[in-house]
Structures are given as structure tokens and as C-alpha cells.
């Protein structure tokens, strides 16, 4: 494991990300989350129900969805995205990543080990 000195805040943002995905149901969220963790593409996935308003095919849509927060390494994004696309029923699933710019060292070490 690396110590705090070997990955300062600027390199943490290059190494770790949170990927956000929405699904239509809790069952879909659980299935995607379980597959990603079991396959080592994610260390952890949290999800909760949310209300979404969005444009789709010219209409404004209102729906309940499940929002997944997937913690992983930046280097896994392409494989993770491909796996989500394969598992996800939406034509255009949300798959966006934001960098983790800071974090508890013990958590970052665990994230590094699990992915």
C-alpha cells in the first residue's frame, strides 16, 4: 500500500473516481452494483431512490429512478462503462465520472486494494 506522501491530492484525482449511473428500479440497481463489485470493477456501490426530470426524444420526462454512486479507479472506467452498458436496459444510460480529489488515506488504500 502507498502512504499519504506517495499520492498527494493532485494525483488522487487522477487515480480514483466516483461514477454515477441511474436505473429504473431497485432490482436493476442491485444487479448492476453486485456485478461490478463481484467482478472487481468497483470497490463499493451506494444507491438510493431519486426523482429525475429530463428530456428524452423531445419530451420532458418525470420519473423515479435509482442513483448509483460507484467508487473505483480511473483506470477501470472504460471496462466499467462497457460492463454497465452490457447490463443496463436504457438505450442511453447515464455513465459519468467525477474525480475523488481528497479522501481518508485508509479509505483510499482500501479502494486501491479492492479494485
MARDRENLO-575410 format. One record per residue (C-alpha): x, y, z; residue in one letter; residue number from 1. Coordinates in nm, 2 decimals. Example, Ala and Ser with C-alpha at 12.3 -4.5 7.8 and 13.67 -1.06 7.14 Angstrom:
<rs>
{r {1.23; -0.45; 0.78}; 'A'; 1} {r {1.37; -0.11; 0.71}; 'S'; 2} 
</rs>
This chain:
<rs>
{r {0.00; 0.00; 0.00}; 'X'; 1} {r {0.11; 0.35; -0.07}; 'X'; 2} {r {0.14; 0.61; 0.21}; 'X'; 3} {r {0.00; 0.96; 0.21}; 'X'; 4} {r {0.32; 1.10; 0.08}; 'X'; 5} {r {0.31; 0.89; -0.24}; 'X'; 6} {r {-0.02; 1.02; -0.36}; 'X'; 7} {r {-0.08; 1.39; -0.29}; 'X'; 8} {r {-0.42; 1.55; -0.36}; 'X'; 9} {r {-0.35; 1.62; -0.73}; 'X'; 10} {r {-0.26; 1.26; -0.81}; 'X'; 11} {r {-0.56; 1.12; -0.61}; 'X'; 12} {r {-0.79; 1.29; -0.86}; 'X'; 13} {r {-0.60; 1.10; -1.14}; 'X'; 14} {r {-0.64; 0.77; -0.96}; 'X'; 15} {r {-0.98; 0.74; -0.81}; 'X'; 16} {r {-1.33; 0.83; -0.93}; 'X'; 17} {r {-1.70; 0.81; -0.85}; 'X'; 18} {r {-1.91; 0.70; -1.14}; 'X'; 19} {r {-2.28; 0.79; -1.14}; 'X'; 20} {r {-2.54; 0.58; -1.31}; 'X'; 21} {r {-2.92; 0.58; -1.29}; 'X'; 22} {r {-3.16; 0.28; -1.32}; 'X'; 23} {r {-3.53; 0.25; -1.34}; 'X'; 24} {r {-3.56; 0.02; -1.04}; 'X'; 25} {r {-3.40; -0.10; -0.72}; 'X'; 26} {r {-3.37; -0.45; -0.87}; 'X'; 27} {r {-3.17; -0.31; -1.16}; 'X'; 28} {r {-2.95; -0.11; -0.93}; 'X'; 29} {r {-2.88; -0.41; -0.71}; 'X'; 30} {r {-2.80; -0.63; -1.01}; 'X'; 31} {r {-2.56; -0.38; -1.16}; 'X'; 32} {r {-2.40; -0.30; -0.82}; 'X'; 33} {r {-2.35; -0.66; -0.74}; 'X'; 34} {r {-2.19; -0.75; -1.07}; 'X'; 35} {r {-1.95; -0.45; -1.06}; 'X'; 36} {r {-1.83; -0.53; -0.71}; 'X'; 37} {r {-1.81; -0.91; -0.77}; 'X'; 38} {r {-1.61; -0.85; -1.09}; 'X'; 39} {r {-1.36; -0.62; -0.92}; 'X'; 40} {r {-1.47; -0.32; -1.13}; 'X'; 41} {r {-1.59; -0.13; -0.82}; 'X'; 42} {r {-1.49; -0.14; -0.46}; 'X'; 43} {r {-1.83; -0.01; -0.34}; 'X'; 44} {r {-2.16; 0.10; -0.48}; 'X'; 45} {r {-2.42; 0.30; -0.29}; 'X'; 46} {r {-2.76; 0.37; -0.43}; 'X'; 47} {r {-3.08; 0.55; -0.34}; 'X'; 48} {r {-3.41; 0.64; -0.50}; 'X'; 49} {r {-3.43; 0.99; -0.66}; 'X'; 50} {r {-3.67; 1.19; -0.87}; 'X'; 51} {r {-3.55; 1.27; -1.22}; 'X'; 52} {r {-3.66; 1.53; -1.47}; 'X'; 53} {r {-3.50; 1.50; -1.81}; 'X'; 54} {r {-3.55; 1.55; -2.18}; 'X'; 55} {r {-3.60; 1.23; -2.39}; 'X'; 56} {r {-3.69; 1.22; -2.75}; 'X'; 57} {r {-3.84; 1.58; -2.74}; 'X'; 58} {r {-4.04; 1.53; -2.42}; 'X'; 59} {r {-3.99; 1.64; -2.07}; 'X'; 60} {r {-4.00; 1.33; -1.85}; 'X'; 61} {r {-4.06; 1.29; -1.48}; 'X'; 62} {r {-3.96; 0.96; -1.32}; 'X'; 63} {r {-3.84; 0.78; -1.01}; 'X'; 64} {r {-3.50; 0.63; -1.06}; 'X'; 65} {r {-3.23; 0.47; -0.86}; 'X'; 66} {r {-2.90; 0.66; -0.85}; 'X'; 67} {r {-2.58; 0.46; -0.81}; 'X'; 68} {r {-2.25; 0.60; -0.68}; 'X'; 69} {r {-1.97; 0.37; -0.79}; 'X'; 70} {r {-1.63; 0.40; -0.63}; 'X'; 71} {r {-1.34; 0.28; -0.85}; 'X'; 72} {r {-1.01; 0.36; -1.01}; 'X'; 73} {r {-0.99; 0.60; -1.30}; 'X'; 74} {r {-0.80; 0.32; -1.50}; 'X'; 75} {r {-1.11; 0.10; -1.47}; 'X'; 76} {r {-1.35; 0.35; -1.62}; 'X'; 77} {r {-1.35; 0.20; -1.98}; 'X'; 78} {r {-1.41; -0.16; -1.86}; 'X'; 79} {r {-1.67; -0.04; -1.60}; 'X'; 80} {r {-1.85; 0.16; -1.86}; 'X'; 81} {r {-1.86; -0.13; -2.11}; 'X'; 82} {r {-1.99; -0.36; -1.84}; 'X'; 83} {r {-2.26; -0.11; -1.73}; 'X'; 84} {r {-2.37; -0.08; -2.10}; 'X'; 85} {r {-2.39; -0.46; -2.13}; 'X'; 86} {r {-2.60; -0.48; -1.81}; 'X'; 87} {r {-2.82; -0.17; -1.84}; 'X'; 88} {r {-3.16; -0.17; -2.01}; 'X'; 89} {r {-3.16; 0.20; -2.10}; 'X'; 90} {r {-3.08; 0.30; -2.46}; 'X'; 91} {r {-2.86; 0.58; -2.32}; 'X'; 92} {r {-2.76; 0.51; -1.96}; 'X'; 93} {r {-2.60; 0.78; -1.76}; 'X'; 94} {r {-2.24; 0.69; -1.71}; 'X'; 95} {r {-2.04; 0.99; -1.58}; 'X'; 96} {r {-1.73; 1.01; -1.36}; 'X'; 97} {r {-1.61; 1.27; -1.12}; 'X'; 98} {r {-1.27; 1.27; -0.96}; 'X'; 99} {r {-1.21; 1.20; -0.59}; 'X'; 100} {r {-0.99; 1.49; -0.51}; 'X'; 101} {r {-0.93; 1.41; -0.14}; 'X'; 102} {r {-1.01; 1.13; 0.09}; 'X'; 103} {r {-0.92; 0.95; 0.41}; 'X'; 104} {r {-0.60; 0.76; 0.35}; 'X'; 105} {r {-0.73; 0.44; 0.49}; 'X'; 106} {r {-1.04; 0.46; 0.26}; 'X'; 107} {r {-0.82; 0.53; -0.05}; 'X'; 108} {r {-0.59; 0.24; 0.04}; 'X'; 109} {r {-0.89; 0.01; 0.07}; 'X'; 110} {r {-1.03; 0.14; -0.26}; 'X'; 111} {r {-0.70; 0.08; -0.42}; 'X'; 112} {r {-0.68; -0.28; -0.29}; 'X'; 113} {r {-1.04; -0.38; -0.39}; 'X'; 114} {r {-1.03; -0.26; -0.75}; 'X'; 115} 
</rs>
